[in-house]
Amino acid sequence: MAPYTVSFLCSDCGRVHATKISLTVSDGPDGMKPVQELYTPNRMPRAVTRLLQTYVLCPVTRNSLKLNKSELYLVPH
């Protein structure tokens, strides 16, 4: 079981930013991998579903953004 940080590809500045959400995944990827490739919509972790329902802040531009599933990634610690 390996720890991963849920991160998002920012549509505002084009960088990848970490969120405060961490997941432990068995047999997870070695590098950055899109969340939607690892989880089906019915199997999405609750914390990720909640993240998709809220706004996040780009630390570079300071703008609030609404995320979609294609912008979320798992990044190994």
DSSP file (Angstrom, degrees, kcal/mol; ACC not computed):
  #  RESIDUE AA STRUCTURE BP1 BP2  ACC     N-H-->O    O-->H-N    N-H-->O    O-->H-N    TCO  KAPPA ALPHA  PHI   PSI    X-CA   Y-CA   Z-CA
    1    1 A M              0   0    0      0, 0.0    25,-0.2     0, 0.0    23,-0.0   0.000 360.0 360.0 360.0 122.7    0.0    0.0    0.0
    2    2 A A  E     -A   25   0A   0     23,-2.5    23,-2.7    74,-0.0     2,-0.3  -0.875 360.0-120.8-114.5 144.1    1.5    3.3   -1.1
    3    3 A P  E     -A   24   0A   0      0, 0.0    74,-1.7     0, 0.0     2,-0.3  -0.629  31.0-176.2 -84.4 140.8    0.6    6.8   -0.1
    4    4 A Y  E     -AB  23  76A   0     19,-3.1    19,-2.8    -2,-0.3     2,-0.4  -0.966  20.5-136.2-133.5 148.8   -0.5    9.3   -2.8
    5    5 A T  E     -AB  22  75A   0     70,-3.0    70,-2.4    -2,-0.3     2,-0.6  -0.895  22.2-128.3-101.8 134.3   -1.5   12.9   -2.9
    6    6 A V  E     + B   0  74A   0     15,-2.7    13,-2.2    -2,-0.4    15,-0.4  -0.747  39.4 174.7 -81.1 122.6   -4.5   14.0   -4.9
    7    7 A S  E     -AB  18  73A   0     66,-3.0    66,-3.0    -2,-0.6     2,-0.4  -0.806  19.4-140.1-124.8 165.0   -3.3   16.9   -7.1
    8    8 A F  E     -AB  17  72A   0      9,-2.6     9,-2.6    -2,-0.3     2,-0.8  -0.978  16.2-125.8-132.0 145.1   -4.9   18.9   -9.8
    9    9 A L  E     -A   16   0A   0     62,-2.5     2,-0.4    -2,-0.4     7,-0.2  -0.792  38.3-130.6 -84.8 113.5   -3.8   20.3  -13.2
   10   10 A C     >  -     0   0    0      5,-3.2     4,-1.6    -2,-0.8    57,-0.0  -0.509  16.0-161.4 -75.4 123.3   -4.6   24.0  -12.9
   11   11 A S  T  4 S+     0   0    0     -2,-0.4    -1,-0.2     1,-0.2    -2,-0.0   0.590  89.8  55.9 -77.0 -10.1   -6.5   25.4  -15.8
   12   12 A D  T  4 S+     0   0    0      3,-0.1    -1,-0.2    51,-0.1    -2,-0.0   0.912 127.2   9.0 -87.4 -49.8   -5.5   28.9  -14.7
   13   13 A C  T  4 S-     0   0    0      2,-0.2    -2,-0.2     0, 0.0     3,-0.1   0.562  93.3-122.7-111.3 -11.4   -1.7   28.7  -14.6
   14   14 A G  S  < S+     0   0    0     -4,-1.6     2,-0.2     1,-0.3    -3,-0.1   0.512  70.6 119.1  84.1   4.9   -1.0   25.2  -16.2
   15   15 A R        -     0   0    0     -6,-0.0    -5,-3.2    -5,-0.0     2,-0.5  -0.551  67.8-111.2 -98.7 166.1    0.8   23.8  -13.2
   16   16 A V  E     -A    9   0A   0     -7,-0.2     2,-0.4    -2,-0.2    -7,-0.2  -0.873  34.8-168.3 -97.8 127.0    0.0   20.8  -11.0
   17   17 A H  E     -A    8   0A   0     -9,-2.6    -9,-2.6    -2,-0.5     2,-0.2  -0.940  16.8-127.1-118.8 137.9   -1.0   21.7   -7.4
   18   18 A A  E     -A    7   0A   0     -2,-0.4   -11,-0.2   -11,-0.2     2,-0.2  -0.517  18.8-151.4 -78.1 147.4   -1.3   19.4   -4.5
   19   19 A T  E     -     0   0A   0    -13,-2.2   -13,-0.1     2,-0.3    -1,-0.0  -0.496  31.8-104.5-102.0-178.5   -4.5   19.3   -2.4
   20   20 A K  E    S+     0   0A   0     -2,-0.2     2,-0.5   -15,-0.1   -13,-0.1   0.329  89.2 105.9 -88.2   7.8   -4.7   18.3    1.3
   21   21 A I  E     -     0   0A   0    -15,-0.4   -15,-2.7    26,-0.0     2,-0.4  -0.773  47.2-176.0 -95.8 128.9   -6.1   14.9    0.4
   22   22 A S  E     -A    5   0A   0     -2,-0.5     2,-0.3   -17,-0.2   -17,-0.2  -0.951   2.4-169.4-119.9 143.3   -4.0   11.8    0.6
   23   23 A L  E     -A    4   0A   0    -19,-2.8   -19,-3.1    -2,-0.4     2,-0.5  -0.955  17.4-139.6-128.9 149.5   -5.0    8.3   -0.4
   24   24 A T  E     -A    3   0A   0     -2,-0.3     2,-0.4   -21,-0.2    -2,-0.0  -0.957  25.9-174.2-108.5 124.5   -3.4    4.9    0.2
   25   25 A V  E >   -A    2   0A   0    -23,-2.7   -23,-2.5    -2,-0.5     3,-0.8  -0.969  19.8-138.9-124.9 129.6   -3.6    2.7   -2.9
   26   26 A S  T 3  S+     0   0    0     -2,-0.4    -2,-0.0     1,-0.3     0, 0.0  -0.712  92.7   5.4 -83.6 138.1   -2.6   -0.9   -3.2
   27   27 A D  T 3  S+     0   0    0     -2,-0.4    -1,-0.3     1,-0.1     0, 0.0   0.872  96.1 167.8  56.1  41.2   -0.8   -1.7   -6.4
   28   28 A G    <   -     0   0    0     -3,-0.8    -1,-0.1     1,-0.2    -4,-0.0  -0.214  39.3 -78.9 -78.3 172.8   -0.8    2.0   -7.4
   29   29 A P        -     0   0    0      0, 0.0    -1,-0.2     0, 0.0     4,-0.1  -0.254  27.2-130.2 -71.7 159.1    1.1    3.6  -10.2
   30   30 A D  S    S+     0   0    0      2,-0.1     2,-0.2    46,-0.0     3,-0.1   0.793  88.6  17.6 -77.9 -29.8    4.8    4.5  -10.0
   31   31 A G  S    S-     0   0    0      1,-0.1     2,-0.2    44,-0.1    43,-0.1  -0.477 111.9 -39.6-125.8-164.1    4.3    8.1  -11.2
   32   32 A M        +     0   0    0     -2,-0.2    43,-0.2    43,-0.1    -1,-0.1  -0.430  61.0 177.6 -66.5 132.5    1.6   10.6  -11.7
   33   33 A K  E     -C   74   0A   0     41,-2.0    41,-3.1    -2,-0.2     5,-0.1  -1.000  34.1-104.4-140.9 137.5   -1.6    9.0  -12.9
   34   34 A P  E >>  -C   73   0A   0      0, 0.0     3,-1.1     0, 0.0     4,-0.6  -0.368  25.4-134.7 -61.3 137.8   -5.1   10.4  -13.6
   35   35 A V  H >> S+     0   0    0     37,-2.1     4,-2.0    34,-0.3     3,-1.3   0.875 103.1  60.9 -60.9 -39.3   -7.6    9.6  -10.9
   36   36 A Q  H 34 S+     0   0    0     33,-0.5    -1,-0.3    36,-0.4    34,-0.1   0.679  99.1  57.1 -68.0 -15.5  -10.3    8.6  -13.5
   37   37 A E  H <4 S+     0   0    0     -3,-1.1    -1,-0.3     1,-0.1    -2,-0.2   0.699 113.2  39.8 -82.2 -20.2   -8.0    5.9  -14.9
   38   38 A L  H << S+     0   0    0     -3,-1.3     2,-0.4    -4,-0.6    -2,-0.2   0.732 118.8  41.4 -98.6 -27.3   -7.8    4.3  -11.4
   39   39 A Y     <  -     0   0    0     -4,-2.0    -1,-0.2     6,-0.0     5,-0.1  -0.964  69.6-137.0-127.4 139.0  -11.4    4.6  -10.2
   40   40 A T    >>  -     0   0    0     -2,-0.4     3,-1.2     1,-0.1     4,-0.6  -0.497  40.3-102.6 -79.6 162.1  -14.7    4.2  -11.9
   41   41 A P  G >4 S+     0   0    0      0, 0.0     3,-0.5     0, 0.0    -1,-0.1   0.839 124.3  49.8 -56.7 -32.6  -17.3    6.9  -11.1
   42   42 A N  G 34 S+     0   0    0      1,-0.2    -3,-0.0     0, 0.0     0, 0.0   0.686 113.5  45.6 -78.3 -17.7  -19.1    4.5   -8.6
   43   43 A R  G <4 S+     0   0    0     -3,-1.2    -1,-0.2     2,-0.1     3,-0.1   0.305  78.6 132.2-107.3   6.2  -15.8    3.6   -6.9
   44   44 A M    <<  -     0   0    0     -4,-0.6     5,-0.1    -3,-0.5    -8,-0.0  -0.376  66.8-105.9 -61.7 131.6  -14.4    7.2   -6.5
   45   45 A P    >>  -     0   0    0      0, 0.0     4,-2.1     0, 0.0     3,-0.6  -0.278  25.5-120.2 -58.4 145.7  -13.2    7.8   -2.9
   46   46 A R  H 3> S+     0   0    0      1,-0.2     4,-2.4     2,-0.2     5,-0.2   0.858 111.8  56.4 -57.6 -39.2  -15.5   10.0   -0.9
   47   47 A A  H 3> S+     0   0    0      1,-0.2     4,-1.8     2,-0.2    -1,-0.2   0.868 108.3  47.9 -63.1 -36.0  -12.8   12.7   -0.3
   48   48 A V  H <> S+     0   0    0     -3,-0.6     4,-1.9     2,-0.2    -1,-0.2   0.898 109.8  52.1 -71.4 -40.6  -12.3   13.0   -4.1
   49   49 A T  H  X S+     0   0    0     -4,-2.1     4,-0.6     1,-0.2    -2,-0.2   0.909 110.3  48.9 -60.7 -42.6  -16.0   13.3   -4.7
   50   50 A R  H >< S+     0   0    0     -4,-2.4     3,-0.8     1,-0.2     4,-0.4   0.882 107.4  55.5 -64.3 -38.2  -16.2   16.1   -2.1
   51   51 A L  H >< S+     0   0    0     -4,-1.8     3,-1.1     1,-0.3    16,-0.3   0.880 104.3  53.6 -61.4 -38.2  -13.3   17.8   -3.8
   52   52 A L  H 3< S+     0   0    0     -4,-1.9    -1,-0.3     1,-0.2    -2,-0.2   0.670 105.6  55.2 -70.5 -16.1  -15.1   17.8   -7.1
   53   53 A Q  T << S+     0   0    0     -3,-0.8    -1,-0.2    -4,-0.6     2,-0.2   0.459 106.4  57.4 -95.2  -2.8  -18.1   19.5   -5.4
   54   54 A T  S <  S-     0   0    0     -3,-1.1    13,-0.7    -4,-0.4     2,-0.3  -0.699  85.3-103.7-121.0 173.2  -16.1   22.4   -4.0
   55   55 A Y  E     -D   66   0B   0     -2,-0.2     2,-0.3    11,-0.2    11,-0.2  -0.739  29.6-154.3 -95.2 147.6  -13.9   25.2   -5.4
   56   56 A V  E     -D   65   0B   0      9,-2.8     9,-3.1    -2,-0.3     2,-0.5  -0.818  14.1-123.1-116.9 161.5  -10.1   25.1   -5.1
   57   57 A L  E     -D   64   0B   0     -2,-0.3     7,-0.2     7,-0.2     3,-0.0  -0.901  12.3-135.4-109.3 128.7   -7.6   28.0   -5.0
   58   58 A C     >  -     0   0    0      5,-2.6     4,-2.1    -2,-0.5     5,-0.2  -0.718  13.2-151.4 -76.2 122.0   -4.8   28.3   -7.5
   59   59 A P  T  4 S+     0   0    0      0, 0.0    -1,-0.1     0, 0.0    -2,-0.0   0.687  91.5  48.7 -70.9 -15.4   -1.8   29.3   -5.3
   60   60 A V  T  4 S+     0   0    0      3,-0.1    -2,-0.0     1,-0.1    -3,-0.0   0.928 126.4  20.6 -87.2 -52.9   -0.2   31.2   -8.2
   61   61 A T  T  4 S-     0   0    0      2,-0.1     3,-0.1     0, 0.0    -1,-0.1   0.634  92.5-134.1 -92.8 -15.4   -3.1   33.3   -9.5
   62   62 A R     <  +     0   0    0     -4,-2.1     2,-0.3     1,-0.3    -5,-0.0   0.694  57.6 140.4  66.9  21.6   -5.2   33.2   -6.3
   63   63 A N        -     0   0    0     -5,-0.2    -5,-2.6     1,-0.0     2,-0.3  -0.706  54.5-120.1 -93.7 146.9   -8.3   32.4   -8.4
   64   64 A S  E     -D   57   0B   0     -2,-0.3     2,-0.4    -7,-0.2    -7,-0.2  -0.693  33.4-168.5 -84.4 138.1  -11.0   30.0   -7.3
   65   65 A L  E     -D   56   0B   0     -9,-3.1    -9,-2.8    -2,-0.3     2,-0.5  -0.959  21.7-139.0-130.4 145.3  -11.5   27.0   -9.7
   66   66 A K  E     -D   55   0B   0     -2,-0.4     2,-0.2   -11,-0.2   -11,-0.2  -0.915  31.4-146.0 -99.0 126.9  -14.2   24.3  -10.1
   67   67 A L        -     0   0    0    -13,-0.7     2,-0.3    -2,-0.5   -57,-0.0  -0.518  10.7-157.7 -93.3 158.6  -12.5   21.0  -10.9
   68   68 A N    >   -     0   0    0     -2,-0.2     3,-1.9   -15,-0.0     4,-0.3  -0.866  37.6 -99.4-125.3 168.1  -13.6   18.1  -13.1
   69   69 A K  G >  S+     0   0    0     -2,-0.3     3,-1.3     1,-0.3   -33,-0.5   0.807 117.4  62.4 -57.3 -33.7  -12.5   14.5  -12.9
   70   70 A S  G 3  S+     0   0    0      1,-0.3    -1,-0.3   -35,-0.1    -3,-0.0   0.645  99.7  55.7 -71.3 -12.2  -10.0   14.9  -15.9
   71   71 A E  G <  S+     0   0    0     -3,-1.9   -62,-2.5   -63,-0.1     2,-0.4   0.480  88.5  94.7 -96.3  -4.3   -8.0   17.4  -13.9
   72   72 A L  E <   +B    8   0A   0     -3,-1.3   -37,-2.1    -4,-0.3   -36,-0.4  -0.725  50.1 177.4 -96.3 138.9   -7.3   15.2  -10.9
   73   73 A Y  E     -BC   7  34A   0    -66,-3.0   -66,-3.0    -2,-0.4     2,-0.5  -0.956  28.4-130.0-135.7 152.0   -4.2   13.1  -10.5
   74   74 A L  E     -BC   6  33A   0    -41,-3.1   -41,-2.0    -2,-0.3   -68,-0.2  -0.919  26.7-170.6 -99.3 128.1   -2.6   10.8   -8.0
   75   75 A V  E     -B    5   0A   0    -70,-2.4   -70,-3.0    -2,-0.5   -43,-0.1  -0.981  23.7-119.4-121.5 125.8    1.0   11.7   -7.3
   76   76 A P  E      B    4   0A   0      0, 0.0   -72,-0.2     0, 0.0   -44,-0.1  -0.300 360.0 360.0 -62.6 147.1    3.2    9.4   -5.2
   77   77 A H              0   0    0    -74,-1.7   -73,-0.1     0, 0.0    -2,-0.0   0.475 360.0 360.0 -68.7 360.0    4.7   10.8   -1.9
